[in-house]
Amino acid sequence: MLQTRRLLAFSSRVHTYTMLLYLFFFLVYISSSYFFVDQSFIDLLTFALNLIGWTNLLFGLWIIIFSLIVWGSDRIIPLSPILLTLLRMVAVFLLSSLVAIIEKVITNGLVVS
């Protein structure tokens, strides 16, 4: 029982680190707009953002499922890991949506009709 809660706390910490890694690549992506960079660097950044974003979202889903398993075995709901995981997942989703919008505007331009 205590070991599963420790594993849940450690997983939540790792999820925070993946969100920070996503934030780092997001800031590098944004700052690459101000400097002359090669297209292959932008492609590498978007690949890293996609990979880390999907990893973060799937790992967050695993943490929520694991929290429900802990809740079923302990009869005490681990509310803090669930809420913090959902907040981190929403943050990564919003940042990835912002990257998609920026990429769409850069590649296709802004069309007003």
Stockholm file with secondary structure:
# STOCKHOLM 1.0

chainA/1-113         MLQTRRLLAFSSRVHTYTMLLYLFFFLVYISSSYFFVDQSFIDLLTFALNLIGWTNLLFGLWIIIFSLIVWGSDRIIPLSPILLTLLRMVAVFLLSSLVAIIEKVITNGLVVS
#=GR chainA/1-113 SS CHHHHHHHHHHHHHHHHHHHHHHHHHHHHHHTTSSCCCHHHHHHHHHHHHHHHHHHHHHHHHHHHHHHHHHHHHSSCCHHHHHHHHHHHHHHHHHHHHHHHHHHHHHHCCCCC
#=GC SS_cons         CHHHHHHHHHHHHHHHHHHHHHHHHHHHHHHTTSSCCCHHHHHHHHHHHHHHHHHHHHHHHHHHHHHHHHHHHHSSCCHHHHHHHHHHHHHHHHHHHHHHHHHHHHHHCCCCC
//
